[in-house]
Amino acid sequence: MSIFNLYPYINYNNQKATYILGKAELIQQYLTNYNNFFSYTIVDGDRPDTVAYNEYGDSSLDWIILVVNNIIDPYYEWPLSADNFISYLENKYNTAAYKLSSVIIPSSIAYYYYAGLPSDPPELINSYNYTITAETYEAIGRPAGWVPKSIYDYENELNENKRSITLLRQIYLGDFQQQFKDLFING
Protein backbone atom coordinates (compact mmCIF):
# COMPACT_ATOMS: atom_id res chain seq x y z
CA MET A 1 0.00 0.00 0.00
CA SER A 2 1.33 3.42 -0.93
CA ILE A 3 1.04 6.11 1.70
CA PHE A 4 -0.41 8.49 -0.87
CA ASN A 5 -3.45 6.24 -1.26
CA LEU A 6 -4.42 7.34 2.26
CA TYR A 7 -4.04 11.08 1.77
CA PRO A 8 -7.13 13.09 0.87
CA TYR A 9 -7.25 15.44 -2.09
CA ILE A 10 -7.87 19.15 -1.87
CA ASN A 11 -8.51 21.85 -4.41
CA TYR A 12 -5.44 24.10 -4.63
CA ASN A 13 -5.42 26.88 -7.24
CA ASN A 14 -8.17 25.06 -9.13
CA GLN A 15 -6.10 21.87 -9.29
CA LYS A 16 -6.48 18.55 -7.49
CA ALA A 17 -3.61 18.18 -5.00
CA THR A 18 -2.67 15.63 -2.36
CA TYR A 19 -3.04 17.08 1.14
CA ILE A 20 0.12 15.98 2.94
CA LEU A 21 -0.11 18.16 6.07
CA GLY A 22 -2.70 16.08 7.93
CA LYS A 23 -0.16 13.59 9.24
CA ALA A 24 1.23 16.00 11.86
CA GLU A 25 -1.57 15.40 14.36
CA LEU A 26 -1.12 11.63 14.40
CA ILE A 27 2.66 11.75 14.35
CA GLN A 28 2.82 14.04 17.39
CA GLN A 29 0.64 11.62 19.35
CA TYR A 30 3.10 8.80 18.70
CA LEU A 31 6.27 10.83 19.05
CA THR A 32 5.42 11.89 22.59
CA ASN A 33 5.74 8.29 23.77
CA TYR A 34 9.32 7.19 23.23
CA ASN A 35 8.46 3.64 24.32
CA ASN A 36 6.73 3.21 20.95
CA PHE A 37 10.10 3.34 19.16
CA PHE A 38 13.53 1.86 19.01
CA SER A 39 16.74 3.20 17.50
CA TYR A 40 17.97 1.89 14.19
CA THR A 41 21.18 2.58 12.30
CA ILE A 42 20.94 2.49 8.53
CA VAL A 43 23.79 0.50 6.99
CA ASP A 44 25.22 1.04 3.53
CA GLY A 45 22.78 -0.29 0.98
CA ASP A 46 19.68 -0.13 3.20
CA ARG A 47 16.60 1.36 1.60
CA PRO A 48 13.29 2.17 3.31
CA ASP A 49 11.65 -0.89 1.72
CA THR A 50 14.46 -3.25 2.76
CA VAL A 51 14.42 -1.92 6.33
CA ALA A 52 10.62 -2.37 6.40
CA TYR A 53 10.97 -5.94 5.16
CA ASN A 54 13.76 -6.81 7.61
CA GLU A 55 12.06 -5.21 10.62
CA TYR A 56 8.34 -5.66 9.85
CA GLY A 57 8.32 -8.51 7.32
CA ASP A 58 6.59 -6.29 4.73
CA SER A 59 8.44 -3.99 2.35
CA SER A 60 5.26 -2.02 1.59
CA LEU A 61 5.42 -0.57 5.13
CA ASP A 62 8.34 1.62 4.08
CA TRP A 63 5.99 4.60 4.25
CA ILE A 64 5.70 4.17 8.03
CA ILE A 65 9.47 4.47 8.37
CA LEU A 66 9.45 7.63 6.26
CA VAL A 67 6.49 9.19 8.09
CA VAL A 68 7.81 8.45 11.58
CA ASN A 69 11.19 9.96 10.70
CA ASN A 70 9.64 12.93 8.90
CA ILE A 71 11.41 12.02 5.67
CA ILE A 72 9.64 13.67 2.78
CA ASP A 73 12.22 13.07 0.06
CA PRO A 74 13.98 9.71 0.47
CA TYR A 75 16.37 10.54 -2.36
CA TYR A 76 17.93 13.40 -0.40
CA GLU A 77 16.96 12.69 3.21
CA TRP A 78 18.05 9.02 3.30
CA PRO A 79 21.81 8.35 3.56
CA LEU A 80 23.58 7.70 0.29
CA SER A 81 25.54 4.49 -0.28
CA ALA A 82 29.31 4.89 -0.60
CA ASP A 83 29.21 4.77 -4.41
CA ASN A 84 26.25 7.14 -4.65
CA PHE A 85 27.92 9.50 -2.19
CA ILE A 86 31.01 9.78 -4.42
CA SER A 87 28.82 10.37 -7.48
CA TYR A 88 26.79 12.98 -5.60
CA LEU A 89 29.95 14.87 -4.58
CA GLU A 90 31.47 14.77 -8.03
CA ASN A 91 28.25 16.01 -9.64
CA LYS A 92 27.61 18.71 -7.04
CA TYR A 93 31.14 20.13 -7.01
CA ASN A 94 32.12 19.21 -10.57
CA THR A 95 35.45 17.74 -9.48
CA ALA A 96 36.93 14.43 -8.35
CA ALA A 97 35.85 13.46 -4.85
CA TYR A 98 39.42 12.80 -3.68
CA LYS A 99 40.27 16.45 -4.37
CA LEU A 100 37.46 17.51 -2.06
CA SER A 101 39.09 15.69 0.85
CA SER A 102 42.15 17.93 0.84
CA VAL A 103 42.52 20.84 3.23
CA ILE A 104 45.57 22.02 1.31
CA ILE A 105 43.50 23.06 -1.71
CA PRO A 106 41.66 26.25 -0.64
CA SER A 107 38.63 25.51 -2.83
CA SER A 108 38.19 22.17 -1.01
CA ILE A 109 37.73 23.74 2.42
CA ALA A 110 34.11 23.89 3.58
CA TYR A 111 34.81 26.00 6.68
CA TYR A 112 37.08 26.44 9.71
CA TYR A 113 36.14 25.42 13.23
CA TYR A 114 37.82 26.13 16.54
CA ALA A 115 39.76 23.11 17.78
CA GLY A 116 41.53 25.09 20.48
CA LEU A 117 45.02 25.81 21.68
CA PRO A 118 46.94 23.46 24.00
CA SER A 119 46.28 25.84 26.90
CA ASP A 120 42.52 26.08 26.29
CA PRO A 121 40.18 24.32 28.74
CA PRO A 122 37.52 22.10 27.07
CA GLU A 123 34.67 24.45 28.05
CA LEU A 124 36.33 27.30 26.14
CA ILE A 125 36.72 25.13 23.04
CA ASN A 126 33.10 24.00 23.32
CA SER A 127 31.94 27.62 23.60
CA TYR A 128 33.14 28.22 20.03
CA ASN A 129 30.15 26.43 18.56
CA TYR A 130 30.31 28.26 15.25
CA THR A 131 32.33 28.12 12.08
CA ILE A 132 33.99 30.67 9.86
CA THR A 133 34.49 30.71 6.12
CA ALA A 134 37.88 30.43 4.47
CA GLU A 135 37.59 34.09 3.44
CA THR A 136 36.97 35.17 7.05
CA TYR A 137 39.83 32.99 8.26
CA GLU A 138 42.19 34.74 5.83
CA ALA A 139 40.74 38.20 6.49
CA ILE A 140 41.32 37.99 10.25
CA GLY A 141 44.88 36.83 9.80
CA ARG A 142 44.69 33.06 10.13
CA PRO A 143 44.04 32.92 13.87
CA ALA A 144 45.57 30.10 15.90
CA GLY A 145 43.39 27.23 17.04
CA TRP A 146 41.16 27.20 13.96
CA VAL A 147 41.38 24.18 11.67
CA PRO A 148 39.86 23.52 8.27
CA LYS A 149 37.17 20.97 7.51
CA SER A 150 37.21 19.66 3.97
CA ILE A 151 34.13 19.64 1.78
CA TYR A 152 34.37 15.85 1.66
CA ASP A 153 34.38 15.55 5.46
CA TYR A 154 31.57 18.09 5.81
CA GLU A 155 29.33 16.35 3.25
CA ASN A 156 30.19 12.93 4.69
CA GLU A 157 29.23 14.11 8.17
CA LEU A 158 25.86 15.30 6.84
CA ASN A 159 25.32 11.96 5.11
CA GLU A 160 26.34 9.93 8.18
CA ASN A 161 24.03 11.93 10.45
CA LYS A 162 21.10 10.57 8.43
CA ARG A 163 21.91 6.99 9.46
CA SER A 164 20.32 7.20 12.92
CA ILE A 165 16.56 6.82 12.70
CA THR A 166 13.79 5.55 14.91
CA LEU A 167 11.43 2.74 14.05
CA LEU A 168 7.97 2.14 15.38
CA ARG A 169 7.81 -1.05 17.42
CA GLN A 170 6.06 -3.82 15.54
CA ILE A 171 3.29 -4.20 18.12
CA TYR A 172 2.08 -0.66 17.29
CA LEU A 173 2.03 -1.07 13.50
CA GLY A 174 -1.62 -2.07 13.17
CA ASP A 175 -2.84 0.69 15.46
CA PHE A 176 -0.67 3.26 13.68
CA GLN A 177 -1.97 2.21 10.26
CA GLN A 178 -5.58 2.29 11.42
CA GLN A 179 -5.26 5.70 13.03
CA PHE A 180 -3.54 7.00 9.91
CA LYS A 181 -6.41 5.72 7.74
CA ASP A 182 -9.00 7.12 10.15
CA LEU A 183 -7.31 10.50 10.17
CA PHE A 184 -7.64 10.83 6.42
CA ILE A 185 -10.98 9.11 5.94
CA ASN A 186 -12.78 10.82 8.82
CA GLY A 187 -10.73 14.01 8.89
KAUR-V111660 format. One record per residue. PHI is phi in whole degrees, 0 to 359 (NA if undefined). NEAR is the number of other C-alpha atoms within 8 Angstrom. D_CENTER is the distance of its C-alpha to the mean C-alpha in Angstrom with 1 decimal. Layout:
PHI_NEAR_D_CENTER, PHI_NEAR_D_CENTER
This chain:
NA_5_24.2, 277_7_21.7, 301_7_20.0, 289_6_21.4, 290_6_24.9, 270_10_24.5, 286_10_23.6, 281_8_26.7, 257_8_27.7, 230_8_28.8, 265_8_30.9, 233_7_29.0, 53_4_31.3, 63_5_33.6, 228_6_31.1, 286_8_29.7, 225_8_26.0, 281_9_23.6, 271_9_23.0, 263_6_19.3, 275_5_19.5, 293_8_21.6, 290_9_19.0, 302_7_18.3, 300_7_21.6, 291_10_21.2, 298_10_17.6, 300_8_18.9, 299_8_21.8, 282_9_19.9, 292_9_17.3, 287_6_20.3, 248_7_21.6, 294_7_19.5, 291_5_22.1, 285_10_20.8, 234_9_17.8, 220_9_17.2, 281_8_14.5, 219_8_13.4, 249_7_12.1, 287_9_11.2, 261_6_13.8, 305_7_14.4, 99_5_15.6, 295_8_14.1, 232_7_13.5, 305_11_13.1, 290_11_16.9, 287_10_17.8, 294_12_15.9, 299_15_17.7, 293_12_20.9, 293_9_20.8, 266_7_20.0, 244_10_21.8, 77_7_24.2, 209_9_23.3, 293_13_20.8, 287_10_21.3, 272_12_19.4, 301_12_16.0, 298_10_15.8, 294_8_16.0, 299_13_12.9, 292_12_11.0, 295_10_13.0, 298_12_12.7, 264_9_9.0, 53_6_9.3, 264_10_7.6, 266_7_10.2, 239_7_9.8, 295_8_9.1, 288_5_10.4, 247_6_7.8, 256_9_4.5, 257_11_5.9, 297_10_7.0, 279_9_10.2, 291_8_13.5, 304_7_15.7, 294_7_17.9, 294_8_15.4, 296_9_13.7, 298_9_17.3, 299_8_18.1, 301_8_15.2, 299_14_16.4, 295_11_20.0, 287_8_19.6, 293_6_17.7, 257_6_20.1, 54_7_23.1, 203_9_24.1, 294_8_24.0, 300_10_21.0, 296_7_23.4, 290_9_24.7, 284_12_21.3, 270_11_21.5, 274_10_24.7, 256_10_25.2, 273_5_28.8, 278_8_28.1, 306_7_27.5, 288_4_25.4, 260_14_22.9, 266_15_22.2, 282_11_19.0, 190_11_20.4, 246_14_22.6, 229_12_22.0, 275_12_24.7, 260_8_25.4, 95_9_28.8, 256_7_32.4, 305_4_34.3, 274_4_36.0, 283_8_33.0, 287_6_32.2, 305_6_28.6, 294_6_28.4, 291_8_29.3, 299_11_26.6, 294_7_24.0, 288_6_25.3, 274_9_24.3, 267_6_20.7, 221_6_20.5, 236_9_20.6, 230_9_23.2, 284_9_23.4, 299_11_25.8, 297_6_28.3, 295_8_28.4, 304_12_28.8, 291_8_31.8, 295_7_33.2, 264_7_33.5, 84_6_35.2, 51_8_32.7, 297_7_32.6, 291_6_32.8, 93_8_29.9, 263_11_27.2, 234_8_25.5, 279_10_23.4, 243_12_19.9, 288_14_19.8, 301_11_17.5, 302_12_16.8, 296_9_15.9, 297_10_13.7, 296_9_11.7, 295_8_11.7, 297_8_10.5, 300_8_7.4, 296_10_7.1, 293_8_8.4, 296_7_6.3, 280_10_3.8, 284_11_7.4, 270_9_8.5, 230_10_8.8, 242_11_12.0, 240_11_14.6, 289_12_17.5, 297_9_20.7, 302_7_22.9, 294_5_25.8, 261_9_24.0, 301_9_22.9, 299_7_26.2, 296_7_26.3, 298_8_22.8, 298_8_23.7, 295_8_27.1, 294_9_25.9, 295_11_23.3, 298_9_26.3, 300_9_28.6, 302_11_26.4, 272_11_26.5, 279_8_30.1, 263_5_31.7, 84_5_29.5
